């Protein structure tokens, strides 16, 4: 099964926002990522718009030729934006308002009703839905009960442990991916994936449909350039 690379362009927006102008041009960068081989573009608009802005998300939609994935905490403004833009996929993430980045998956037991209602609204617009979850087989099974199409496995714990003991690091993720397959949920993954740990993750989880990668990929691009970096990441997924 092929695994798609979706490039998270939030970091490019962060760089642009540092000066208040339009350098680098976020929209052009997204189009270029696709041109260089990315099979999707991910954005994570936060209510304070400190990275990608809501206006960027609206402007991106007609420009993109690949899969558009909007991820974020389903607060009212986020859901309104998603329904207006109608991307291919919306990934629901329980990130706290003041968190630097997403740092946990959903507690679906606690939020099941809210998630089920939210997913129903998105699915009525034919938007594929994915839930950001920890590598926990029980949580994955619960995700299926919400009506979600996919789960995105939160890979920060994998990345943190990979450097010490990769077999141990991947074990829960293999179990979670198997649980997802058993309940017919697709599997995406993201967070702290990089050129060192990506190929092993992909090899151990053959059902992996998509990875969304931002921080490491954009950092690598400082050294290798965006085009070569995307090629390097695509090579890890082959
Ligand atoms: N998936 C989700 C839900 C995220 O919040 C992020 C970070 O914004 C990523 C994937 C990508 O993580 P990274 O920037 O570490 O590649």
Boltz pocket constraint, residues with backbone or C-beta under 6 A from the ligand:
constraints:
  - pocket:
      binder: B
      contacts: [[A, 8], [A, 10], [A, 44], [A, 71], [A, 91], [A, 93], [A, 101], [A, 102], [A, 132], [A, 152], [A, 189], [A, 190], [A, 191], [A, 192], [A, 193], [A, 212], [A, 213], [A, 214], [A, 215], [A, 216], [A, 217]]
      max_distance: 6.0
